[in-house]
Amino acid sequence: MVFRLIAFFLLLCPLLGQSYAPGRERVPVVPREFRAAWVACVFNIDWPSKKGLGASAQQVEMRRILDKMASMRMNAIIFQVRPNADAVYRSNLEPWSHWVSGTQGNSPGYDPLAYCIQQAHARGIEVHAWFNPFRALPNSEIPTARNHVTRTHSGVIKNFKSYRWMDPSSQFTQQRALATILDVVNRYDVDGVHIDDYFYPYPDVAKNGEPKQIFPDGKTPAARRVIVDGFVQRMYRSVKQKKPWVRVGISPFGIWRPGVPAGTTASIDSYRHLSADSRKWLANGWCDYLSPQLYWRIKGPQSYTKLLSWWRAQGERPVWPGIAASRVLSSEDPGRPASEIINQVSLSRSVGRNYVGHVFWSMKSLMQNRGGVSDGLAKNFYQQAALVPPMPWISNAPPETPAVKAGKGSGGVSVAWSPVAGCSKYAVQARYGKQWVFIYATSGKSATLRGAPDAVAVSSVDRYGNTSAPAVLSRR
């Protein structure tokens, strides 16, 4: 303890002569909102821009993505790490993904997940590792490595349309999916685990609502739902046993069943065709957040507003809708303006209950500032930074308040604090005149604030998102 105090004193030596003293001001609660985007590797949708891109070029692209997120005051990246029973990280279980190295099984020369975590955390951004649990290959044209599941365990592989799919009913398939997820949770400092809507593959659907293709396992939709339910429940419990602070998120198809809520139309019945009873997962608390893919417009037969309101009434855990920024000025939805996305973000803050947030599909459209959507978000909705909401169903004990000092520094006021055990971030607020502003959350031990704030406040933030009482310093 003595050495820690000495080290902290040395850290603060440049701040001697400081003009701030402990204050008793009432500091506003730090804003909370999940502001995330999916970053897909499959088909090089978001990152890297092409297969086989060199390591340094890949790292430049990753930094640009994270810099854009930080400049927009976003706080989470949902990064695809297992697109096709492969790995975008060093793994002893599965081969390197060809989407990053150009050839499946070949190393890209560094560990992309480790690099993403290091760079994201330095910017106060969470990393949620995104897994596709059962998809083996999108088509048979991709050359596979010797240790790819299609070659080592061909007996569990089913052909469906162009896909090669690991049979979810196979004990091996489920154990392998859980093993890859827990391997990442154990070895990497991820903030979340995320799975998407691909449980069973999407069929083509006839006009009468019947699927044109049947998954070749001889099972009924009800039997498949039992299989998927069991996997989701085991995954959630297993992650929580290893690291209870790691969030588990799921992003199912945005409509649970056609006709629900009333008037909603859909050709896909995710409950029957995909065997995904996502409403049950939310109601039973088998995830820490649900991000249904609500990619439709506010008005129409698949109303974003009606769907969001319905989803948020199905359980107590947060529902952070997936919003399709990719459909702005696209052939998927001709004429969709950026204002549609802005309005959907606004509704995500007001419709229904529980903690607010949203996830954009995908980061590429924000990087392109398609239709001015990124500028509109930064200017009108992300004026202040925000912390990711907490998880009081796991832990609600506040951490200790950090010891803080502040004084004049080059370019503004330097603020430094002592680390608090169990905390991964520190929330920095400043008051200019009568206005308190949340500056940012940082994993560091110091910050430089512009100008001469009249007061500063620093709160410690633990891995569950709980904040301490702020340490407040007022200018003398």
C-alpha positions in Angstrom: 0.0 0.0 0.0 2.9 2.4 0.8 4.4 1.8 -2.6 1.1 2.5 -4.3 0.7 5.8 -2.4 4.3 6.8 -3.4 3.6 5.9 -7.0 0.4 7.9 -7.0 2.2 10.9 -5.4 4.9 10.8 -8.1 2.1 10.6 -10.8 0.6 13.8 -9.3 3.9 15.8 -9.0 3.3 17.6 -12.3 0.0 18.8 -10.8 1.5 20.5 -7.8 0.2 24.0 -7.5 -3.2 22.8 -8.6 -6.1 25.2 -8.3 -8.8 22.6 -7.5 -10.0 21.4 -4.2 -12.6 18.8 -3.0 -16.1 20.1 -3.6 -19.6 19.2 -2.6 -21.4 19.9 -5.8 -24.4 17.9 -7.0 -23.2 16.1 -10.2 -25.7 14.8 -12.7 -26.0 11.1 -13.3 -23.8 10.0 -16.2 -25.9 9.4 -19.4 -26.5 5.7 -20.2 -27.1 4.2 -23.7 -25.8 1.2 -25.6 -24.4 2.7 -28.9 -23.0 -0.1 -31.0 -22.4 -1.4 -34.5 -21.9 -4.8 -36.0 -18.5 -5.2 -37.7 -18.7 -8.2 -40.0 -15.8 -10.1 -41.5 -17.8 -12.5 -43.6 -17.7 -11.5 -47.3 -15.5 -8.6 -46.0 -18.6 -6.6 -45.4 -17.0 -4.2 -42.9 -13.5 -5.4 -42.1 -11.0 -6.1 -43.5 -11.9 -4.5 -46.8 -10.6 -7.5 -48.8 -9.3 -11.0 -48.2 -5.5 -11.3 -47.7 -4.9 -7.6 -46.9 -1.6 -7.2 -45.0 -1.5 -7.1 -41.3 -0.5 -3.4 -41.1 -3.2 -2.4 -43.5 -5.8 -4.4 -41.5 -4.7 -2.6 -38.4 -5.0 0.8 -40.0 -8.6 -0.1 -41.1 -9.4 -1.3 -37.6 -8.1 1.9 -36.0 -10.1 4.0 -38.5 -13.3 2.1 -37.5 -12.6 2.7 -33.8 -11.6 6.3 -34.3 -14.9 6.9 -36.1 -16.8 5.2 -33.2 -14.9 7.3 -30.7 -15.5 10.6 -32.6 -19.2 9.8 -32.8 -19.2 8.9 -29.0 -20.3 5.3 -29.6 -19.3 2.8 -26.9 -19.4 -0.8 -28.3 -18.2 -2.8 -31.3 -19.8 -6.1 -32.0 -16.9 -7.8 -33.8 -17.4 -11.0 -35.8 -14.8 -13.6 -34.6 -16.3 -16.9 -35.8 -18.0 -16.5 -39.2 -17.8 -20.1 -40.6 -16.5 -22.5 -37.9 -13.2 -20.6 -38.2 -11.4 -18.0 -36.1 -10.5 -14.3 -36.3 -8.1 -14.9 -33.4 -5.5 -17.4 -32.4 -7.2 -20.7 -31.8 -6.2 -24.3 -31.1 -9.8 -25.4 -32.0 -10.5 -24.0 -35.4 -8.5 -22.7 -38.4 -7.8 -19.0 -39.2 -10.6 -17.5 -41.2 -9.9 -17.0 -44.9 -11.8 -13.7 -44.7 -8.8 -12.2 -42.9 -5.8 -14.2 -44.2 -6.9 -15.0 -47.7 -6.5 -18.7 -47.2 -8.3 -20.7 -44.5 -5.8 -21.9 -41.9 -3.1 -19.3 -42.7 -2.2 -16.8 -40.1 -2.7 -13.1 -40.9 0.5 -12.4 -39.0 -1.1 -11.0 -35.8 -4.2 -11.6 -33.6 -7.0 -9.4 -34.8 -9.3 -9.9 -31.8 -6.5 -9.1 -29.3 -5.6 -6.0 -31.4 -9.3 -4.9 -31.5 -9.6 -5.3 -27.8 -6.4 -3.3 -27.1 -7.3 -0.5 -29.4 -11.0 -0.4 -28.4 -10.4 -0.3 -24.7 -7.9 2.5 -25.1 -10.8 4.5 -26.5 -13.3 3.5 -23.9 -15.1 1.2 -26.3 -16.4 -2.2 -25.3 -15.8 -5.3 -27.5 -18.5 -7.9 -27.9 -17.2 -11.1 -29.6 -19.7 -12.2 -32.2 -20.0 -15.9 -33.0 -22.0 -17.9 -35.6 -22.6 -21.1 -33.6 -23.7 -23.6 -36.3 -22.8 -22.3 -39.8 -19.9 -24.2 -41.3 -19.7 -22.6 -44.7 -21.8 -20.2 -46.8 -21.1 -22.3 -49.9 -18.9 -25.2 -51.0 -16.6 -23.0 -53.1 -14.4 -21.9 -50.2 -11.2 -24.1 -49.9 -11.0 -25.5 -46.3 -8.1 -26.2 -44.0 -7.3 -29.7 -42.8 -8.7 -29.0 -39.4 -12.0 -27.4 -40.5 -15.0 -29.2 -39.2 -16.3 -30.1 -42.7 -13.2 -32.3 -43.0 -12.7 -33.5 -39.4 -16.3 -34.2 -38.6 -18.1 -34.5 -41.9 -20.8 -36.7 -40.3 -22.3 -33.6 -38.5 -22.5 -31.5 -41.7 -25.8 -31.0 -43.5 -26.3 -29.4 -46.9 -29.0 -26.8 -47.1 -29.3 -24.6 -50.2 -25.8 -23.3 -50.7 -24.9 -23.7 -47.0 -22.9 -26.4 -45.3 -24.4 -26.5 -41.8 -23.3 -28.2 -38.5 -26.3 -30.1 -37.3 -27.4 -28.3 -34.1 -28.8 -31.6 -32.7 -25.3 -33.1 -32.7 -23.6 -33.2 -29.3 -20.3 -32.5 -31.0 -21.8 -29.4 -32.7 -23.1 -27.9 -29.5 -19.9 -28.8 -27.5 -17.7 -27.3 -30.2 -19.8 -24.1 -30.3 -19.7 -23.7 -26.5 -16.0 -24.6 -26.4 -15.1 -21.8 -28.9 -17.1 -19.2 -27.0 -15.7 -20.2 -23.6 -12.2 -20.3 -25.1 -12.5 -16.7 -26.1 -14.1 -15.7 -22.8 -11.3 -17.4 -20.9 -8.3 -16.0 -22.9 -9.5 -12.6 -24.0 -10.7 -9.5 -22.1 -13.9 -9.3 -24.0 -16.8 -7.3 -22.6 -19.5 -9.4 -24.3 -20.4 -12.5 -26.3 -22.9 -12.1 -29.1 -24.7 -14.6 -31.4 -27.0 -13.6 -34.3 -30.1 -15.0 -36.0 -28.5 -18.0 -37.8 -29.6 -21.0 -35.6 -31.1 -23.1 -38.4 -30.6 -21.6 -41.9 -33.2 -19.5 -43.7 -35.4 -21.4 -46.2 -37.1 -19.9 -49.2 -40.8 -19.6 -48.4 -43.8 -20.4 -50.7 -46.9 -18.1 -50.9 -48.7 -20.4 -48.5 -46.1 -19.8 -45.8 -44.5 -23.3 -46.1 -40.7 -23.6 -46.5 -39.5 -24.8 -49.9 -36.5 -26.5 -48.3 -36.5 -28.7 -45.2 -33.5 -29.1 -43.0 -32.4 -32.7 -43.5 -32.4 -34.0 -39.9 -35.8 -35.7 -39.8 -36.9 -33.5 -36.8 -40.0 -31.4 -36.3 -39.8 -27.6 -35.7 -40.8 -28.2 -32.1 -37.9 -30.7 -31.5 -35.5 -28.2 -33.1 -36.7 -25.4 -30.8 -35.9 -27.6 -27.8 -32.4 -28.1 -29.1 -31.9 -24.4 -29.7 -33.4 -23.4 -26.4 -31.1 -25.8 -24.6 -28.0 -24.4 -26.4 -29.0 -20.7 -25.5 -29.6 -21.6 -21.9 -26.3 -23.5 -21.5 -24.3 -20.8 -23.3 -25.7 -18.1 -21.0 -25.0 -20.1 -17.8 -21.6 -21.2 -19.0 -20.4 -17.7 -19.8 -21.7 -16.4 -16.4 -19.9 -19.2 -14.5 -16.6 -18.2 -16.1 -16.9 -14.4 -16.1 -20.3 -13.1 -14.8 -19.5 -9.5 -16.0 -19.3 -10.6 -19.7 -22.6 -9.6 -21.3 -24.4 -12.2 -23.4 -26.4 -10.7 -26.4 -28.5 -12.3 -29.1 -29.8 -10.6 -32.3 -32.7 -12.7 -33.7 -34.8 -12.1 -36.7 -36.9 -9.0 -35.9 -40.4 -10.6 -36.1 -41.0 -13.4 -33.6 -44.0 -14.8 -35.6 -46.1 -13.4 -38.5 -49.1 -11.6 -37.1 -47.3 -10.7 -33.9 -48.0 -7.9 -33.0 -51.3 -7.7 -34.8 -51.1 -6.6 -38.4 -47.4 -7.5 -38.8 -46.6 -9.5 -41.9 -43.6 -11.6 -42.7 -42.8 -14.5 -45.0 -40.3 -16.0 -42.5 -41.7 -17.5 -39.3 -38.5 -17.5 -37.1 -40.3 -19.6 -34.5 -41.1 -22.3 -37.0 -38.6 -22.0 -39.8 -35.5 -21.1 -37.8 -36.6 -22.8 -34.6 -35.8 -19.6 -32.7 -38.2 -18.9 -29.7 -36.5 -15.6 -29.0 -39.4 -14.3 -26.9 -38.8 -17.2 -24.5 -35.1 -16.3 -24.2 -35.9 -12.8 -23.3 -38.7 -13.7 -20.9 -36.5 -16.3 -19.1 -33.5 -14.0 -18.8 -31.2 -16.3 -20.9 -29.4 -13.2 -22.3 -28.3 -9.8 -20.9 -29.7 -8.0 -24.0 -31.7 -8.8 -27.1 -31.1 -7.0 -30.3 -34.0 -8.0 -32.7 -33.1 -7.0 -36.2 -35.8 -4.3 -36.8 -34.6 -3.3 -40.2 -38.0 -2.0 -41.5 -39.4 1.5 -41.6 -41.4 3.2 -38.9 -44.5 3.0 -40.9 -45.6 -0.1 -42.9 -46.7 -3.7 -42.4 -43.5 -4.4 -40.4 -43.7 -1.2 -38.3 -40.4 -0.5 -36.4 -42.4 1.3 -33.7 -44.9 -1.5 -33.2 -42.3 -4.1 -33.2 -40.0 -2.3 -30.7 -42.9 -1.7 -28.4 -43.9 -5.3 -28.5 -40.4 -6.6 -27.9 -39.8 -4.3 -24.9 -42.9 -5.7 -23.3 -41.7 -9.3 -23.4 -39.2 -9.3 -20.6 -37.2 -7.3 -18.1 -33.8 -7.4 -19.8 -32.8 -4.6 -22.2 -34.0 -4.7 -25.9 -31.6 -2.8 -28.0 -32.9 -2.9 -31.6 -30.9 -3.5 -34.6 -31.3 -0.6 -37.0 -30.4 -0.8 -40.7 -28.3 2.2 -41.5 -27.1 0.1 -44.5 -30.5 0.6 -46.2 -30.1 4.4 -46.5 -29.7 5.2 -50.2 -29.6 1.5 -51.1 -31.3 -0.8 -53.6 -32.7 -2.8 -50.6 -35.0 0.1 -49.8 -35.0 2.8 -52.5 -35.6 6.2 -51.2 -34.9 5.5 -47.5 -33.5 8.8 -46.1 -31.1 9.2 -43.3 -33.9 10.9 -41.3 -35.6 7.5 -41.0 -32.6 6.1 -39.1 -32.4 9.3 -36.9 -36.1 8.9 -36.1 -35.6 5.3 -35.2 -32.8 6.2 -32.8 -35.1 8.7 -31.2 -37.9 6.1 -30.8 -35.4 3.7 -29.3 -35.1 6.2 -26.4 -38.8 6.6 -25.8 -40.7 3.5 -26.7 -41.3 0.9 -24.0 -39.2 0.4 -20.9 -35.8 -0.6 -19.6 -32.4 0.7 -20.5 -32.0 2.3 -23.9 -29.7 1.5 -26.7 -29.4 0.4 -30.3 -27.1 -1.4 -32.7 -26.4 -0.4 -36.3 -26.2 -2.7 -39.2 -23.5 -2.1 -40.1 -20.4 0.0 -39.4 -19.7 0.3 -43.1 -22.7 2.6 -43.6 -21.5 4.8 -40.7 -18.0 4.9 -42.1 -19.5 6.1 -45.4 -21.7 8.6 -43.6 -24.4 7.4 -45.9 -26.9 10.2 -46.6 -25.3 12.1 -43.7 -26.5 9.6 -41.1 -23.3 9.7 -39.1 -23.2 13.5 -39.0 -26.8 13.6 -38.0 -26.3 11.2 -35.1 -23.2 13.0 -33.8 -24.8 16.4 -34.0 -28.3 15.7 -32.8 -28.2 12.5 -30.6 -24.6 11.9 -29.4 -23.7 15.3 -28.2 -22.4 13.8 -25.0 -20.7 10.4 -24.4 -22.7 7.7 -22.7 -21.8 4.7 -20.5 -23.2 1.3 -21.4 -26.1 0.5 -19.1 -25.4 -1.6 -16.0 -26.5 -5.2 -15.3 -28.2 -4.9 -11.9 -29.6 -8.5 -12.3 -26.0 -9.7 -12.0 -24.5 -7.1 -9.6 -25.6 -3.7 -8.3 -22.9 -3.0 -5.7 -21.2 0.4 -6.4 -17.4 0.4 -6.5 -15.2 2.6 -4.4 -14.7 6.3 -5.3 -11.3 7.0 -6.7 -8.9 9.5 -5.2 -8.5 12.4 -7.6 -6.3 15.4 -8.1 -6.4 18.1 -10.8 -4.2 21.1 -11.8 -3.0 23.1 -14.7 -1.4 21.2 -17.5 -0.4 21.8 -21.1 -3.4 22.4 -23.2 -5.9 22.5 -20.3 -6.5 21.0 -16.9 -4.8 17.6 -16.1 -6.8 15.2 -13.9 -5.3 12.1 -12.4 -6.8 9.4 -10.2 -5.8 6.3 -8.3 -7.0 2.9 -9.8 -9.9 1.2 -8.0 -9.8 -2.6 -7.7 -12.3 -4.3 -10.0 -12.9 -1.3 -12.2 -12.2 -1.1 -15.9 -13.2 2.4 -16.7 -13.4 5.9 -15.2 -16.2 8.3 -16.1 -14.9 11.9 -16.4 -17.3 14.9 -16.1 -16.7 18.6 -16.2 -18.7 21.7 -15.4 -18.3 24.8 -17.5 -20.3 27.6 -16.0 -23.6 26.0 -15.0 -23.4 23.1 -17.5 -22.1 19.7 -16.6 -20.8 17.6 -19.5 -19.9 13.9 -19.6 -16.5 14.0 -21.4 -15.8 10.3 -21.8 -15.1 7.0 -20.2 -11.5 5.9 -20.3 -9.5 2.9 -19.1 -6.5 5.2 -18.3 -5.5 6.9 -15.1 -5.5 10.5 -16.3 -7.3 12.9 -18.6 -6.7 16.4 -20.0 -9.7 18.7 -20.1 -9.9 21.6 -22.5 -10.0 25.2 -21.1 -10.6 25.8 -17.4 -13.6 23.8 -16.2 -15.2 25.2 -13.0 -15.4 21.7 -11.6 -14.4 18.1 -12.5 -15.8 14.8 -11.3 -14.4 11.3 -11.8 -16.4 8.1 -11.0 -15.0 4.6 -11.2 -17.0 2.1 -13.3 -16.8 -1.7 -12.6 -17.2 -4.5 -15.1 -20.9 -4.7 -14.5 -21.4 -1.0 -15.4 -21.9 0.1 -11.8 -20.6 3.6 -11.0 -19.2 4.9 -7.7 -20.1 8.1 -6.1 -18.1 10.8 -8.0 -15.0 12.4 -6.6 -15.6 16.1 -7.1 -13.1 18.9 -7.4 -14.1 22.6 -7.7 -12.0 25.4 -9.0 -10.8 27.8 -6.2 
